[in-house]
Amino acid sequence: MSALVARVRRLPEALTAAAVLFAAAIIALIWANLGGESYTDFWHLPLGVDAGAFTFHLDLRHWVNDAAMALFFAYVTLEVRRDIELGELRDWRRAIVPLVAAVAGLIVPALLFVAVTWGTGAADGWGIVISTDTAFVLGMLALVGRAMPPQLRMFLLTLAVADDVGALAVIAFAYTDDFTPAPLLLVAVGLAAIVGLRRAGVWRGAFYLAPAVVVWVGFLFSGVHATLAGVAIALLLPIASIRPADLRRAGDRVRAFQLAPNADAARTAEQSLARAVSVNERAYRTLTPYVMRVILPLFALANAGVRITADSLQGAFASQLTWGIIIGLVVGKTAAITIATAIMSRVRPGALGGLRMPQLFGLSVLAGMGFTISLFVAELAFDDPESLSRAQIGILAATVLAAVLGAAVFAILSAAERRRGDVRDRLVRPLDPRRDPVLGDAARARTTVVEYGDVSSAFAATSEEMRREMAQRFGVGVAYTFRHAATATPGVALAGEAASEQGRFWEMRDALLSEAPVESDRQLLRAASRAGLNLRRFRADVARGAGSARVAEDAADAEAMLLSDTPAFFIDGVRYRGPIDADAINAAVAVALTATLATCASSSPELTPAERAR
């Protein structure tokens, strides 16, 4: 039994969350079909407060859909805001393809749904087919896409963020009834309080709870769906990258606790660590387990209980509403995301970052799993039980169909990936001169060398020797870049990226090596001065976290490839496994370059002698 528990704990978090959500949906279906009205009666039990003349009650389902789901939408918005300011969406060049695919995945399914249901009175439910259930798709990807490169998950997350923004906008503007403006004064007061706390630099998350409740109550009584309170609140919570000064302060407090371990020192260290991380990030991390393992399963339990009989199934599958949902989600999502991605890959060559269209096709099939928000919108769109039942059956059928088809596609792709070799020995993100600092001419180079390293590594000096000899020996025939390993010191990595903003990444890297080990801001500034940087701009770029997205991406890629030792080298996308010394590495580069030139010569007879010599 203990071995089974240990294996469950080792499962990917996304897979565990999807399994819990799936189990809740199955329990709801079984419960609703046991006979009698126990399922319906339970979720219509009133719960509220009676205080003298004041009474406030909602039934259990509305507490889930209006209150618990407000936390879910706050969670989604926190992720959106973080990605826009600090993550993938910060660099529009990398985010543009999944963003365009997401917009297509919002519009095309809705148009297909309206086309199928036109003239039936059910066309108002078009919002049902626009959203992808991120939890289910991430879980399925963790289950059936283990052999896929980690960039596929990043593509999905970027697409899901844009998808969620569209779904939130639709709920706000298309499914709000019985609007009463007066309670919005409460909303304004609560949001103003949050803005005031933010400007005052309040970093304790608990202080934001009271005004958040006021905002939620205002939305609830105004008729605007109360879940949008979570969106408004999350948009205003403080967010910033970690500043070196906060890191140093937290480190000092931790060392003080190590020297004098007592309750006061522990509390001070804990507060310093919390203060170093923005309210947005702490709120997101706090909500994650509750959203994935409590709120979403609870929502499924409260809303997926569809009474299924022979008559209801016959009526549903004879209904344009049900087929509109199935076609919109399964066909619309797949076609829209695949075609939009293919077009963008032609318009912006290299924008897929090493991903291949078959992998993205499999992802687009899984995107047809529109469970949570689809059920949510169905509740808003239809009041009559028959239409709601048909919509729910369509959502469940589309989710299952998309999961089965997606699993089949990824089974085929995974078999092909396994035949290509271990993903850990292949570079998951090819060298990209638009994001990577490059030595050499990336356009003309026949061989690429990518290093994942850290200036604090014992072999850092060796890698520099290798780099200098490589440039002298191979010239423009080889393009080389440096990426940050997962073990890289954050402050040092950000200093390198800040230098890159001034076009002096390599000069700063050499200066940092001369200062190693780097343990203070004074050393960073000294290295920046030696590298010839504008120090005022350098300080500003470090403070705003310039390049933090690249550092995080590099670290995530290194972790996905299990790069535990640094430096790690990839020559033409294949992991170098030989000794870490300059001669051995450059010998391997020479072998790769010779092989590449021989291949080019045999396939391109018109290759010039000079090109062959390189």
C-alpha positions in Angstrom: 0.0 0.0 0.0 2.8 2.4 0.9 4.5 1.7 -2.4 1.2 2.6 -4.3 0.9 5.8 -2.3 4.5 6.7 -3.1 3.9 6.0 -6.9 0.8 8.3 -6.8 2.8 11.1 -5.2 5.4 10.8 -7.9 2.8 11.4 -10.6 2.9 14.8 -12.5 0.8 17.4 -10.7 -1.2 18.1 -13.9 -2.0 14.4 -14.3 -3.2 14.1 -10.6 -5.4 17.2 -11.0 -7.0 15.9 -14.2 -7.6 12.5 -12.5 -9.3 14.1 -9.6 -11.5 16.2 -11.9 -12.4 13.2 -14.0 -13.3 11.2 -10.9 -15.6 14.0 -9.6 -17.4 14.1 -13.0 -17.9 10.3 -12.9 -19.2 10.5 -9.3 -21.6 13.3 -10.4 -22.9 11.2 -13.3 -23.4 8.1 -11.1 -25.1 10.1 -8.4 -27.5 11.9 -10.7 -28.6 8.6 -12.3 -29.1 6.6 -9.1 -32.8 7.4 -9.1 -34.8 9.8 -7.1 -33.9 13.5 -6.7 -31.1 13.2 -4.1 -28.5 14.9 -6.5 -30.7 17.8 -7.4 -32.1 18.2 -3.8 -28.6 18.3 -2.3 -27.3 21.0 -4.6 -30.4 23.1 -4.0 -30.0 23.2 -0.2 -29.8 26.8 1.0 -26.8 28.1 2.9 -26.4 31.6 4.2 -26.6 34.0 7.1 -29.6 35.3 9.2 -28.7 38.3 11.3 -31.9 40.0 12.5 -33.6 41.7 9.5 -30.6 40.8 7.3 -30.8 37.5 5.4 -28.5 36.3 2.7 -28.9 32.8 1.2 -27.6 30.9 -1.9 -28.1 27.3 -2.6 -25.0 25.0 -2.6 -24.7 25.0 -6.4 -24.6 28.8 -6.5 -22.1 28.9 -3.7 -19.9 26.7 -5.9 -20.6 28.5 -9.2 -20.6 32.1 -7.9 -18.1 32.0 -5.0 -15.7 29.1 -5.4 -15.5 29.7 -9.2 -14.6 33.4 -8.4 -11.4 32.0 -6.9 -10.9 29.9 -10.0 -11.2 32.9 -12.3 -8.9 34.9 -10.0 -6.4 32.0 -10.3 -6.6 32.1 -14.1 -6.2 35.9 -14.2 -3.2 35.8 -11.9 -1.5 33.4 -14.4 -2.5 35.6 -17.3 -1.1 38.7 -15.7 2.1 36.9 -14.7 2.6 35.6 -18.2 2.0 39.1 -19.7 4.4 40.9 -17.4 7.0 38.2 -16.6 6.5 35.1 -18.7 5.9 33.9 -22.3 3.5 36.6 -23.3 6.1 39.3 -22.4 7.9 38.6 -25.6 5.4 38.9 -28.4 7.7 37.4 -30.9 7.5 34.0 -29.2 3.9 34.3 -28.1 2.4 35.5 -31.3 1.8 32.0 -32.8 -0.1 30.5 -29.8 -1.9 33.8 -29.4 -3.1 33.8 -33.0 -4.0 30.1 -32.7 -6.0 30.8 -29.6 -8.0 33.6 -31.2 -8.8 31.3 -34.2 -9.8 28.6 -31.6 -12.2 31.1 -30.1 -13.8 32.4 -33.3 -14.1 29.3 -35.6 -15.8 27.0 -33.1 -18.4 29.7 -32.3 -19.1 30.2 -36.0 -19.5 26.5 -36.6 -21.8 26.2 -33.6 -24.0 29.1 -34.8 -24.1 27.6 -38.3 -25.2 24.2 -37.0 -27.8 25.6 -34.6 -29.1 28.5 -36.7 -32.9 28.8 -36.5 -33.3 26.6 -33.5 -33.2 29.2 -30.8 -30.1 27.6 -29.3 -27.6 29.8 -31.1 -27.2 31.9 -27.9 -25.1 29.1 -26.5 -22.2 29.8 -28.8 -20.0 30.7 -25.8 -20.0 27.0 -24.8 -17.6 25.9 -27.5 -15.0 28.7 -27.2 -13.0 27.5 -24.2 -10.5 24.7 -23.6 -10.3 22.9 -20.2 -6.7 23.6 -19.3 -6.6 21.2 -16.4 -7.9 18.3 -18.5 -5.6 19.0 -21.4 -2.5 19.4 -19.2 -3.4 16.1 -17.5 -3.9 14.3 -20.8 -0.6 15.8 -22.2 1.2 14.6 -19.0 -0.3 11.1 -19.6 0.0 10.6 -23.3 2.6 13.2 -24.3 5.5 12.2 -22.1 7.8 11.8 -25.1 7.0 15.3 -26.4 9.4 18.2 -26.0 8.6 20.6 -23.0 8.0 23.5 -25.4 4.7 21.8 -26.3 3.5 22.4 -22.8 4.6 26.0 -22.9 2.8 26.4 -26.2 -0.3 25.0 -24.6 -0.1 27.2 -21.5 0.3 30.3 -23.7 -2.6 29.3 -25.8 -4.7 28.5 -22.7 -4.0 31.9 -21.2 -5.3 33.7 -24.3 -8.2 31.2 -24.5 -9.1 32.0 -20.9 -9.0 35.8 -21.5 -11.5 35.3 -24.4 -13.8 33.1 -22.2 -13.7 35.7 -19.4 -14.6 38.5 -21.9 -17.5 36.4 -23.3 -18.9 35.7 -19.8 -18.6 39.4 -18.9 -20.3 40.9 -22.0 -22.5 38.2 -23.4 -24.0 36.4 -20.4 -24.8 39.2 -17.9 -28.6 39.7 -17.2 -30.6 41.8 -14.8 -28.0 44.5 -14.4 -28.4 46.8 -11.4 -25.8 49.6 -11.3 -26.0 50.8 -7.7 -24.1 47.8 -6.1 -21.2 48.6 -8.4 -20.4 51.4 -5.9 -19.3 48.6 -3.5 -17.1 47.2 -6.3 -15.5 50.6 -6.8 -14.8 51.0 -3.0 -13.3 47.6 -2.8 -11.1 48.0 -5.9 -10.0 51.4 -4.7 -8.9 49.9 -1.4 -6.9 47.3 -3.2 -5.2 50.0 -5.3 -4.5 52.0 -2.2 -2.9 48.9 -0.5 -0.8 48.3 -3.6 0.5 51.8 -3.8 1.3 51.7 -0.1 3.5 48.7 -0.8 1.5 46.3 1.4 3.0 42.9 0.8 1.0 40.8 3.2 -1.7 39.0 1.2 -4.2 38.8 4.1 -4.8 42.6 4.0 -6.3 42.2 0.5 -9.0 39.8 1.6 -11.5 42.2 3.1 -11.7 44.5 0.1 -11.9 41.4 -2.1 -15.0 40.2 -0.3 -16.6 43.7 -0.7 -15.9 43.5 -4.5 -17.4 40.0 -4.8 -20.6 41.1 -2.9 -20.9 44.2 -5.2 -20.7 42.1 -8.3 -23.2 39.5 -7.0 -25.9 42.1 -6.2 -25.3 44.1 -9.4 -26.3 41.2 -11.7 -22.8 41.0 -13.3 -21.7 37.5 -12.8 -19.9 37.3 -9.4 -17.0 35.2 -10.7 -15.8 38.3 -12.5 -14.9 39.7 -9.1 -12.0 37.3 -9.1 -10.8 38.8 -12.5 -11.0 42.4 -11.3 -9.1 41.6 -8.0 -6.4 39.6 -9.6 -5.7 42.2 -12.2 -4.9 44.7 -9.4 -2.7 42.6 -7.1 0.9 43.7 -7.0 3.3 41.8 -9.3 7.0 42.2 -9.9 10.1 40.1 -10.6 12.3 39.3 -7.6 14.7 42.1 -6.9 18.3 41.3 -5.9 18.0 43.6 -2.9 15.1 41.5 -1.6 17.1 38.3 -2.2 20.0 39.6 -0.3 17.8 40.7 2.6 16.1 37.3 2.7 19.5 35.6 2.6 20.8 37.7 5.5 17.7 36.8 7.6 18.1 33.1 6.8 21.7 33.1 7.8 20.8 35.0 11.0 18.3 32.2 11.8 21.0 29.6 11.1 23.4 31.3 13.6 20.7 31.8 16.2 17.8 29.4 15.6 14.8 30.8 17.6 11.2 31.7 17.0 11.8 35.4 16.4 14.6 34.8 13.9 12.5 32.1 12.2 9.5 34.6 11.9 11.8 37.3 10.5 13.4 35.0 8.0 9.9 33.7 6.9 8.6 37.3 6.4 11.7 38.3 4.4 11.3 35.3 2.1 7.6 36.1 1.6 8.3 39.7 1.0 10.8 38.9 -1.8 8.0 37.3 -3.8 5.1 39.4 -5.2 1.6 39.1 -3.9 0.5 37.8 -7.3 3.0 35.0 -7.2 2.2 34.0 -3.6 -1.5 34.1 -4.3 -1.1 31.9 -7.4 1.0 29.3 -5.5 -1.4 29.3 -2.6 -4.5 28.9 -4.8 -3.0 26.1 -7.1 -3.7 23.1 -4.9 -7.1 24.3 -3.9 -8.2 25.1 -7.4 -6.9 21.9 -8.9 -7.9 19.5 -6.2 -10.9 21.2 -4.5 -12.6 23.9 -6.5 -12.6 22.3 -10.0 -13.6 18.9 -8.8 -16.3 20.5 -6.6 -17.6 22.4 -9.7 -17.7 19.1 -11.7 -19.5 17.4 -8.9 -22.1 20.2 -8.8 -22.6 20.6 -12.5 -21.7 17.3 -14.4 -24.6 15.4 -12.9 -26.6 14.9 -16.1 -29.6 12.5 -16.0 -28.9 10.1 -18.8 -31.7 7.9 -20.1 -32.4 6.3 -23.5 -34.9 9.1 -24.2 -32.5 11.9 -23.2 -29.7 10.4 -25.3 -32.0 10.0 -28.3 -33.2 13.5 -27.9 -29.7 14.9 -27.5 -28.2 13.2 -30.5 -31.2 14.2 -32.6 -30.6 17.8 -31.5 -28.7 20.4 -33.4 -27.6 21.9 -30.1 -25.7 18.7 -29.1 -24.1 18.3 -32.5 -23.3 22.0 -32.6 -21.3 21.6 -29.4 -19.5 18.4 -30.6 -18.6 19.9 -34.0 -17.6 23.2 -32.5 -15.3 21.7 -29.9 -13.8 18.7 -31.7 -13.8 19.8 -35.3 -13.7 23.6 -34.8 -10.9 23.7 -32.2 -8.7 21.2 -34.1 -9.1 22.8 -37.5 -8.7 26.4 -36.2 -5.6 25.9 -34.1 -3.9 23.6 -36.6 -4.5 25.9 -39.7 -3.7 29.1 -37.8 -0.5 27.6 -36.5 0.5 26.3 -40.0 -0.1 29.7 -41.5 1.8 31.6 -38.8 4.8 29.1 -39.2 5.0 30.1 -42.8 4.6 33.8 -42.1 7.2 33.7 -39.3 9.7 30.9 -40.0 11.3 29.4 -36.9 8.5 30.8 -34.7 7.6 27.3 -33.5 10.9 26.9 -31.7 11.6 23.3 -32.7 8.0 22.1 -32.4 6.6 20.2 -35.4 3.2 20.4 -36.9 2.2 16.8 -36.1 2.8 17.6 -32.4 0.7 20.7 -32.6 -2.0 18.9 -34.4 -2.2 16.4 -31.5 -2.4 19.4 -29.1 -5.2 21.0 -31.1 -7.2 17.8 -30.9 -6.9 17.7 -27.1 -8.0 21.4 -27.1 -11.4 20.2 -27.9 -11.8 19.1 -24.3 -14.0 22.0 -23.2 -15.3 20.8 -19.9 -15.2 23.2 -17.0 -16.0 26.6 -18.6 -18.2 24.9 -21.2 -20.4 23.6 -18.4 -20.2 27.0 -16.7 -21.4 28.8 -19.8 -24.2 26.2 -20.5 -25.6 27.1 -17.0 -25.7 30.8 -18.0 -27.0 30.3 -21.5 -29.9 27.9 -21.0 -32.7 28.2 -18.4 -34.9 25.3 -19.6 -33.8 21.8 -18.3 -34.1 20.1 -21.7 -31.7 22.5 -23.5 -29.3 22.4 -20.6 -29.4 18.6 -20.5 -28.6 18.4 -24.2 -25.8 20.9 -23.9 -24.3 19.0 -21.0 -24.5 15.7 -22.9 -22.8 17.5 -25.9 -20.0 18.8 -23.7 -19.4 15.4 -22.1 -19.4 13.7 -25.5 -17.1 16.2 -27.0 -14.6 16.0 -24.1 -14.5 12.2 -24.2 -14.2 12.2 -28.0 -11.4 14.8 -28.0 -9.5 12.9 -25.3 -9.7 9.6 -27.2 -8.7 11.1 -30.5 -5.9 13.1 -28.9 -4.6 10.1 -27.1 -4.5 8.1 -30.4 -2.6 10.9 -32.1 -0.1 11.1 -29.3 0.3 7.4 -29.2 1.5 7.4 -32.8 3.7 10.5 -32.2 5.2 9.0 -29.1 6.1 5.8 -30.9 7.9 7.9 -33.5 9.7 9.9 -30.8 10.9 6.8 -29.1 12.4 5.5 -32.3 14.2 8.8 -32.6 16.0 8.3 -29.3 15.9 9.6 -25.7 14.6 13.2 -25.5 17.1 13.9 -22.7 19.9 13.6 -25.2 18.3 16.0 -27.7 18.2 19.7 -27.4 14.6 20.7 -26.7 14.9 24.4 -27.9 17.1 24.9 -31.0 19.5 27.9 -31.1 17.5 30.9 -32.0 19.4 34.2 -32.8 16.3 36.2 -32.0 16.4 35.1 -28.3 19.9 33.7 -27.8 23.2 35.7 -27.7 25.2 34.2 -30.5 28.9 34.1 -31.3 29.4 33.5 -35.0 27.0 33.8 -37.9 23.9 31.8 -37.2 22.7 32.2 -40.8 25.9 30.8 -42.3 27.0 28.4 -39.6 27.0 24.6 -40.5 27.2 23.5 -36.9 25.6 24.9 -33.7 26.9 24.5 -30.1 24.6 25.3 -27.2 25.9 25.4 -23.7 23.9 25.2 -20.5 26.1 26.5 -17.7 26.7 28.7 -14.7 29.6 31.0 -13.9 29.9 29.4 -10.5 30.6 26.0 -12.0 34.0 24.5 -11.5 34.2 24.0 -15.3 33.2 27.5 -16.3 36.7 28.5 -17.1 37.1 25.4 -19.3 34.0 26.3 -21.3 35.5 29.8 -21.9 38.7 28.3 -23.1 36.7 26.0 -25.4 34.7 28.9 -26.7 37.8 31.0 -27.6 39.6 28.1 -29.3 36.4 27.2 -31.2 36.0 30.8 -32.6 39.7 30.8 -33.8 39.5 27.3 -35.2 36.2 27.2 -37.0 35.3 30.9 -37.6 31.8 31.3 -39.1 31.4 27.6 -39.6 30.1 27.3 -36.0 27.5 29.3 -34.1 27.7 29.1 -30.3 25.3 30.3 -27.5 25.2 30.2 -23.8 22.1 29.4 -21.7 21.5 29.5 -18.0 21.3 26.1 -16.2 18.7 25.4 -13.6 21.4 25.8 -10.9 22.5 29.2 -12.1 22.5 32.0 -9.4 19.5 34.2 -10.3 21.2 37.5 -9.6 24.2 36.6 -11.8 22.0 35.3 -14.6 19.9 38.5 -14.6 23.1 40.6 -14.6 24.1 38.8 -17.8 20.7 39.4 -19.4 20.8 43.1 -18.4 24.2 43.3 -20.1 22.6 41.7 -23.2 20.2 44.6 -23.3 23.2 46.7 -24.1 24.7 44.2 -26.6 27.6 43.2 -24.3 26.5 39.7 -23.0 29.9 38.1 -23.8 31.9 40.9 -22.3 29.8 40.7 -19.1 30.2 36.9 -19.0 34.0 37.2 -19.1 33.9 39.9 -16.4 31.7 37.8 -14.2 34.1 34.9 -14.6 36.9 37.1 -13.4 34.8 37.9 -10.3 33.7 34.4 -9.5 32.4 33.4 -7.1 30.0 36.4 -7.3 28.5 37.0 -3.8 27.7 40.7 -3.7 26.2 43.6 -5.7 29.5 45.3 -5.6 31.0 42.5 -7.6 28.2 42.7 -10.1 28.7 46.4 -10.6 32.5 46.0 -10.8 31.9 43.3 -13.6 29.5 45.6 -15.3 32.0 48.5 -15.3 34.7 46.2 -16.6 32.4 45.0 -19.4 31.9 48.6 -20.5 28.2 48.9 -19.5 26.2 52.1 -18.8 25.8 51.4 -15.0 22.7 53.5 -14.6 20.9 51.6 -17.3 22.4 48.3 -16.0 20.9 48.9 -12.6 17.5 49.8 -14.1 17.4 46.7 -16.3 18.4 44.5 -13.4 15.7 46.1 -11.2 13.0 45.5 -13.7 14.1 41.9 -14.3 15.1 42.3 -18.0 15.7 38.9 -19.5 14.0 37.1 -16.6 11.7 35.2 -19.0 14.7 33.8 -20.9 16.4 32.8 -17.6 13.3 31.0 -16.5 12.9 29.3 -19.9 16.5 28.2 -20.0 16.2 26.7 -16.5 12.9 24.9 -17.3 14.5 23.4 -20.5 17.6 22.3 -18.5 15.4 20.7 -15.9 13.3 19.0 -18.5 16.4 17.5 -20.0 17.6 16.4 -16.5 20.9 18.5 -16.8 22.1 18.0 -13.3 25.8 18.8 -14.0 27.1 21.9 -15.7 28.3 22.8 -18.2 26.3 20.7 -20.6 26.9 21.0 -24.3 24.7 20.2 -27.3 26.4 19.9 -30.7 23.9 20.1 -33.6 21.2 19.4 -31.1 22.7 16.2 -29.6 24.1 16.0 -26.1 27.8 15.8 -25.8 28.8 13.1 -23.4 32.6 13.2 -23.5 35.2 14.7 -21.1 34.8 18.4 -20.2 38.0 19.9 -21.6 38.5 22.3 -24.4 40.3 20.0 -26.8 37.9 17.1 -26.4 34.8 19.3 -26.9 36.3 21.1 -30.0 37.3 17.7 -31.4 33.6 16.7 -31.2 32.6 20.0 -32.8 35.1 19.3 -35.7 33.6 15.8 -36.2 30.1 17.2 -36.4 31.2 20.0 -38.7 32.9 17.6 -41.1 29.9 15.3 -41.2 27.6 18.3 -41.9 29.8 19.6 -44.7 30.0 16.1 -46.2 26.2 15.8 -46.2 25.9 19.3 -47.7 28.4 18.5 -50.4 26.7 15.3 -51.4 23.3 16.8 -51.5 24.3 20.2 -53.0 26.8 19.8 -55.8 26.8 23.5 -56.4 28.4 24.2 -53.0 31.4 26.4 -53.4 34.9 25.2 -52.4 35.1 27.9 -49.8 31.8 26.7 -48.3 33.1 23.1 -48.3 36.4 24.3 -46.7 34.4 25.8 -43.8 
